[in-house]
Amino acid sequence: MYDAVRLTIQGRDCTMDVMEVPDGTPVLIGQLPLEHLDFVVDLRSHSLIGNPAHGGEHLYDLF
């Protein structure tokens, strides 16, 4: 496990902890970063889109 890094996808960014994987291993973006960035996977178009429940805009939940 490494210190937190800034993850940026399609202009949205968040801070996440990362871990080392062997060279040649595909990089996977999990559910937690996608939720932080307010993205969902569109299975029909095989693409990453802004959460339609929020009009596709990046929305932060503040509690």
C-alpha positions as CSV (number, residue, x, y, z in Angstrom):
1,M,0.0,0.0,0.0
2,Y,1.3,3.4,-0.9
3,D,0.4,6.9,0.2
4,A,-2.6,8.6,-1.4
5,V,-2.4,9.8,-5.0
6,R,-4.5,12.2,-7.0
7,L,-6.5,10.1,-9.5
8,T,-7.8,12.1,-12.6
9,I,-10.2,10.7,-15.1
10,Q,-11.9,12.8,-17.7
11,G,-11.1,16.0,-15.9
12,R,-12.5,14.8,-12.5
13,D,-10.1,14.1,-9.7
14,C,-10.0,12.6,-6.2
15,T,-7.5,11.3,-3.8
16,M,-7.2,7.5,-3.3
17,D,-4.8,5.0,-1.8
18,V,-3.1,2.7,-4.3
19,M,-1.2,-0.5,-4.1
20,E,1.7,-1.9,-6.2
21,V,1.0,-4.7,-8.7
22,P,3.5,-6.7,-10.8
23,D,4.7,-5.2,-14.1
24,G,2.4,-6.1,-16.9
25,T,-0.7,-6.3,-14.7
26,P,-3.6,-4.3,-16.2
27,V,-4.5,-1.2,-14.2
28,L,-8.0,-1.5,-12.7
29,I,-10.2,1.3,-11.5
30,G,-12.5,0.0,-8.8
31,Q,-16.0,0.9,-7.6
32,L,-14.8,3.3,-4.9
33,P,-12.9,5.7,-7.2
34,L,-15.8,5.6,-9.7
35,E,-18.2,6.6,-6.9
36,H,-15.9,9.3,-5.7
37,L,-15.7,10.7,-9.2
38,D,-19.5,10.2,-9.8
39,F,-19.0,8.0,-12.8
40,V,-20.9,4.9,-13.9
41,V,-20.0,2.3,-16.5
42,D,-22.4,2.3,-19.5
43,L,-22.5,-1.3,-20.4
44,R,-24.3,-0.7,-23.8
45,S,-21.7,1.7,-25.1
46,H,-18.7,0.2,-23.2
47,S,-17.8,3.6,-21.8
48,L,-17.5,5.6,-18.7
49,I,-20.2,8.3,-18.2
50,G,-21.2,10.8,-15.6
51,N,-23.8,9.5,-13.3
52,P,-27.2,10.0,-15.1
53,A,-28.9,10.3,-11.7
54,H,-27.0,13.6,-11.3
55,G,-27.5,14.8,-14.9
56,G,-24.0,13.6,-15.7
57,E,-22.4,16.4,-13.6
58,H,-19.9,15.7,-10.9
59,L,-21.8,15.9,-7.6
60,Y,-20.3,15.7,-4.1
61,D,-22.2,14.3,-1.1
62,L,-21.5,16.2,2.0
63,F,-22.5,14.7,5.3
